[in-house]
Amino acid sequence: MTAPVSAIPGPRGLPVVGVGNRLLSDPLEFMVRLQRHYGDLVKLSLGKHTMYLATHPDMLKRITQENWKNYIKRYPTMDEILGQGLVTSNGEHWLRQRRLMQPAFHHQRIARMADVMVEEAERMLARWAGYARSGRPFEVQEEMMLLTQQIIVRTMFSSSLSDTEAHAVGKAFNDTLNWAAGQQFRLLQPPRNWPTPGNLAYRRNLDLLERTVYRLIDERRQRQGEHDDLLEMLVTARDAESGEQMSPQQIRDEVMTIFLAGHETTAGTLSWILHLLAHHGDAERKLRAEYASVLGGRNPTPADLPKLPYSRMVIDETLRLYPPTWILTRVLVGPDTLGEYELPAGATVAISPYVTHRHPAFWPNPESFDPERFRPEEAEGRHKFAYVPFLAGPRQCIGNNFALMEMQIVLPMILQRFHVSAVPGYPVRPMPKATLRPGPQVWVEVRGGG
Ligand code: HEM
């Protein structure tokens, strides 16, 4: 027996905005409390709109795997920047693109990018050696953003860009995406064609990016086979069935998409890990012992990573507590049943990995940082959809192996050279913006590195 949508429980909220004000002011705490109070499917009235928060792993399985085609994405604010890239597209177009791009994200191809990750981490650590010598504290998230930004720019374009260009492009990407993310949260936006300073800077950045990206695409199409990077893969990919290749516009959309999806998430997670380790001495010691016995001070290679299980558990537990994609939404194409309720076509469903990762039926002491939860014996038998930092099903993150390898390489490089400690007086809390980052800032001091 199913119940109608009107029977789904939820808070009443205020007359005009519903619960919109509470969702905006403290969404994480609010959503966790809703799940505890009302259960696994909660109705959220947001003024004119209604959203259904689905948190039970069975529901996530239904939405992302069993009936995934019935749940589509709608992200209109990102259209101009991302176009029809993998994150924002749907249907046949998405399927074709995913098929074309999947091989580039295969384990073996990703492993070939390890050298770039090591080189960029070396550059960052050389800066940190300076901070260690002078005893100067620094904001670690900024460092991580710069690192992951340079890694994605270089794995995308390899040596086609000079260092100066790579920095300019990285910054332009970043500023454009921050601007777009900010727009989603602003109530009163000047129209995009007004010459406000924000609009002008946005236009300038987007122009620079498009000019650079189209130039590089053009060069590559004329001289193929000289590089082994993501751009080469996008330019040469051919659909196995139709033999078709991507148009320059489509390649541009995918370049922007990979940049958007591929650096802030990883930078935030690396910053969270350092913050958590600075407050959990036991985990830090265990991690150092693992690195010492397997690596003995040298940089890791992809072949070492399976031999560093505790390192992976620390990453997994950090992604459980602070999944960068803390909320995402889908719109129903046709009606569907979630739990005991019948939802109509057109309904918006929200999934929150942050809330599901704290579901008391699957996670004892959900707020505590405990990497041991991911020991194989502990993890065995756990509902597969209770842990979804990269989502699941056909639309699972295509870059999950990339991100995991990047973190597994960077982390031992940092910890084998430095002791990282938090600077007192700078409390850190989760900041639910476009991604869930630690904030407002993460100030650290480093020792060692000689
Ligand atoms: C810790 C790091 C990362 C996390 C937690 C993460 C998480 C996610 C999640 C939850 C989705 C699904 C979004 C949705 O369906 O609405 C997603 C999609 C995606 N991610 Fe990631 N991601 C990470 C890193 C990366 C990296 C490094 C790349 C690329 C190099 C990447 C590329 C993508 C792309 C292209 C999609 C769209 C896939 C599709 O719909 O077919 N991500 N990611």
Boltz pocket constraint, residues with backbone or C-beta under 6 A from the ligand:
constraints:
  - pocket:
      binder: B
      contacts: [[A, 73], [A, 86], [A, 87], [A, 98], [A, 257], [A, 258], [A, 261], [A, 262], [A, 263], [A, 265], [A, 266], [A, 269], [A, 323], [A, 324], [A, 325], [A, 328], [A, 329], [A, 388], [A, 389], [A, 390], [A, 391], [A, 394], [A, 395], [A, 396], [A, 397], [A, 398], [A, 399], [A, 400], [A, 402], [A, 403]]
      max_distance: 6.0
